[in-house]
Amino acid sequence: MNNNREQLTCGLKDGIPIGLGYFAVSFTFGIMAAGTGLTLWQSTVMSLTNLTSAGQFAGLGIIAAGASFTEMAAAQFIINLRYCLMSCSLSQKLETATPFFHRLLIGYGVTDEIFGVSVLRPGALNPWYSYGLLMAAVPGWTLGTAAGAVLKGLLPERVLSALSVSLYGMFLAVIIPPAKKNRILAGVIAVSMALSLIFSLIPALQSISSGIRLMTLTVVTAGGAAILFPVPGEGEVTNE
């Protein structure tokens, strides 16, 4: 019991920076969700049950376009597929005797940041450490969304316009550092941006819904990169 308490405390401490970062990003999501027409309750529940920035922002575009539930489900499946791989990786750090309900709860909170912190923790992963991370990260993401949705109607339009740019700043902060270290990744990003521009400029392609467009670009760019530039296995030499 004492060990579980220690693990929970460590998870809370390590999760505080994640929660603070989530609050800032989800604040922008709350503003955009309210602008799309979602209520405070709908926006907050969406963040509480998803915990996926890319999926949620893409979902807003699909909702605004009035697309079908099938299109929404397909887009979310493709965008969030990486979490299945992360969960499989984390399952290897759990003790074999870890009960299923612990695995299920940990799986709910697998995000890029939580995965990164968890996978680098030495030794076997204690479920209570993961719960500590979640106790700090989930409220940050959820409360940030609620705050953004509430303040959408209170803040001046100029302030809201400035805050909406923070989303693009977040994406740049995610892609620029690894792209500077990997020429292949930089090329994939450039190609995806070019294809997205083409979809927005060519009249025949503009009629394609945002969900289908997002899925097409994701599959084409990611799939093409995986085929042309496979990640070398252990013992193989990369050309980078």
N, C-alpha and C positions, 0 to 999 in steps of 0.2 A: 504493500500500500504506500509506504514512504517513497519507494522508487517511482511509482506512478505519479505521485504528487510532484516529485522533482522533475520528472519528464514533462509534466504539464506546465510547470513553471518555466522550464527552458523553452518549451514551444511558444509560450506567451511572449517571452522576451524576444525570441527570434522572429516572431510574427508581427511585432509592433511596427517595424519599418514597412513591412508589406501592407499592413492595414492602413497606414498613413498614405502610402502611395496609391492604394486602391481608392481611398476617399477622394483624392484629388481627381483621379481619372473618372470615377463614377459620378462625381459632381457634374461633369460635362455631359455624361450620359443622361443624368436626370433632366438636365435642361433640354437636351435634344428629344428625350422621350415625351416630355410635356409639350414640346413644340409639335411633335407628331400627332398629338391628340390623346395620348395615354393619360389616365388619371394618376394621382399620387399613389393610390393603392396598387394599380396595375404595374406601374414602374418599379415600385419597391419589391413586389412579389417576383417580378421578372428577374431582378438582380439577386434576390435571396435564393431563388431556385436554379439559377444558371451559373453564375460566377464565371462568365466567359465574356471578356470585353469584345473580342472580334465577332463572336457569334451574336451578341446582343446588338452591337452597332449595325451589323448586317441585317439583323432581324428588323430593326427599325425601318430600314430602307424597304424591306419586303412588305412590311405592314403599311407603310405610306403608299406603296404602289398598288395595294389591294390585291396582292397575289394570293394564291391558294395555300391551304395548309400543307398540301403535298410538296409544293415548291419550298415552303418554309422548312419542312422536315428534311428534305433532301439537302438544302443549303447548310443547315445546321449539322447534319451528319458529316458532310465533307469538311466544313470549317473546324469542327471539334474532334475530328477523327484522331488527331494527335494525342488527345487525352487518353484514348484507349491504350496507345503505346506507352504513355507515361505510367498509367496504372499497372500495366504488365511489368514494367521495369521496377516499380515500387513494391510490387507483390513479392519480388525476389529478395527484398530486404527485410520482409516480415518473417518472424518465426513460423515454422511449418504448422505449429499448433494454434496459430492465431485464429480465433473464431470468425465465422463468416460475417457476423454483424459488424465486427471491427473493420473488416475489409470493405464492407459496403459503405460505412460512414466515411472512411478515409477516401474512398473513390469519389464520393460526392464533392469533396473539396480539393480535388487535384487540379491545380492551375499551373501555369508556367513557373511562377515564382515559388509557389509552395513545393512543386516538384524539385526545383533547383536546390532549395534549402534542404529538403528531405533526403535527396539522393546523395548529397555531399556529407550528411551526418555520419560520423564513424560508427561502425558496428551495426547491429540489427536495429531496425526501426521500431520503436515502441509506439503503439497506437495512441497512447496518451500524449506523446510529443506532438503527433499530428493534430490531436484535438486542441492542444494549446495554440498551434498555428492557426487553426480554424477559428478559435475564439477571438483571435486578434484580427484576422483577415476578413472574415465574413461580415462582421459589423461594420468594418471600414467601407467595404464595397456597398453594402445595403444602405447604411446611413448616408453615405455620400450621394447615392442616387436620390434618396428621399429629400435631402437638403437641396439638391439641384432642382428637383421638381417643384419644391415649395418656393424657392427664390426666383424661379422663372417668371413669376408674375409680380415680383417685388423689385427686382434689379432693373436699372435703366437699360434701354436697348443697346447702347454703346458697350456697356459692361458685358452683356450677354453675348454680343458679337465677338468681343475680345476673348471671352472664355471659351467660345466654341472653337477657336483656333487651337486651343490646348490639345484637342484630340489629335490634330495633325502633328503637333509637336511630340506627342507621345509616340506616334507611329514612327516619326523620324528618329527618335531616341532609341527605338527598338531595332531599326534596320541599319542605321548608319555605322555604329561601332563594329558589328560583325562583317558588314560589307567592306569596311576598310581593311580588314584582315584576310578577306577571301575574295579573290577576283571572280571566281565562278558565281558566288552568291551575289556579288555586285552586278554581274551580267544578267542573272535571273531577275533581279529587281528591275533593272533597266528594261528588259524585255516585257515584263509584266506591266510596267508603266506605259510602254509604247502600245501594247495591245489594248490596254484600257482606254488610251487616248483614241485609238482607231475605232473602238466600239462607240465612243461618244461622238465622233465626227462623221462617220459614214451613215447616211440616212437609212439605209437598209438594215443596219445593225442597231440603230437607236430604238427600234420597235421592240427589241428583245428585252424582257423584263429584267430588273436588277438582280433577282435571285438566279435566274438562268445564266446571266452574264457573269456573275460572281463565280458560280460553279464551273463554268466553261474555262474562265481564265485560270482558276485554281488548278483544275485538272491538267490543262495544257501546259502551263508553266512548270508546275511542280513535277508532273509526270515526265515532261520532256527533259528536265534537269536530272531527274533520277535515272533516266535511260542513258543520257549522254555523259553524265558525270556521276557515276555511282560512288557512294562513300566507300573508301577502301577498308577492308577488314583488317583484323589484327595480323601483323607481319607483312602486309602489303605496303607498297611505297606509293605515295601520292605525288602528282606532278606539281602541286602547289609550291 
